Amino acid sequence: MTVYSCENGSLVQQEFSTQKAAQESVVMLLRSGQAVWSSGTIDNHTIDAMAEGRGIWFAAPLPTLMQVAGTQVAPKILTAIALKETGRKERFWPWSINWAGKGYYLESRQQAIDAAKQLIKAGYTNFDTSVMQVNWRWHGHRFPNIEAAFDPVTNIRVAEQILVEQFNATGSWRDAIARYHSKTPSRNQPYLADVLQQMSKLQKKSLETPEKKIC
């Protein structure tokens, strides 16, 4: 695997042998976004770093996570929805829960899972999960368990399923995006407008290609 780190303001790299790859220190580097597998393997530690924009992933375009998920829906659509649902500081945040109309941003995947489990234990199921804010009450059956709802890639793929179903029902991606939030026009039209605005911002950023410094 290749490990990236900053020295004197410059990005340097170092190769780790496979014997050392399982060490806790290497896992920490993956989790912090300072390392990637040279084989191209993308594990949960890498996904979390990518979703949070840690380390080298800070310089990656926002739609990168959607591309890694291998979705058929355009990454820019899914990214714009993610920014609308869990955006803060021009990024989306995967460890988010919306319950009773209030958004909660947790520090890690495990904290978000633990919080969701507490809600379920208390008898609450009407809350939204992770990067795409998929509702647990209405769509929990699409996940094998609550842990999977907070896997960013799985959450994105389930959101894609919902969008495709709405597109098949309406024949329009705009209507599909609106109905992703609600089937009530008074609620979904402002939502659609916000998502389209996010898409416009993403397009502008892709054209500007601003430099992001890692070190």
Steps between C-alpha positions, in 0.01 A plus 500: 500500500606859448496734798484874442610755756602864519859607557608864485185593313542235232320173436728197523429130469628180656439137416387258773545125467198271514627362832458844657173581325285352777669698777289745694725789400426435132126480569524837673673644194223365277235642731666841504521510122879493498521164328350304215540136403738465208284210380205734466302322772242727664413384851275660763785709640568647158130555431460688828801720428371564149150585623636740761754657266795416723863528390556447130125461448452869579637569152272248327189629320185456707337255253791256553310309769201458270727372225654248740148381586463406133159661455317532169335828600727792415746564787427873484131436578580283800767742621263795476238310703764407759603865532137603541436230758815507713709786366718709726810701413453411131519124568246235589534320832433122509446466876179701505158425645188709463242432768190702590598767249848557640831398346772339710858476380688224677878466507534149362321211333477312831358798688232539234413129517483512881272805488269331249484188716401713798216653298378157391525366854288792618237417239584765243542394138419818309850637455732555204835330464848579374622691198179477295265522800306187409201469734517196725124459550417494130815349356661301781396181322747582225791454742606172666541687832542846649879474470467473123292818490812687615731343247536794258516284187197291601307813595575655161394186315170486687439867423565417136238224514244747633586757231478244220161384625375858498644557153328187371174626650526852357735485201677811625821537701378833635184337629703209635722738698199689632320181601813369669412756768121498482210436264335823616573783252502772765784314671687347212530800269713710738707186560550450126605863461764458771637181343519663157688790656747254651543338158573839349765566763659161435511570128664836560761344729580230244566769240709713732699199631640696796823374653466340840815476706538192715814609683 
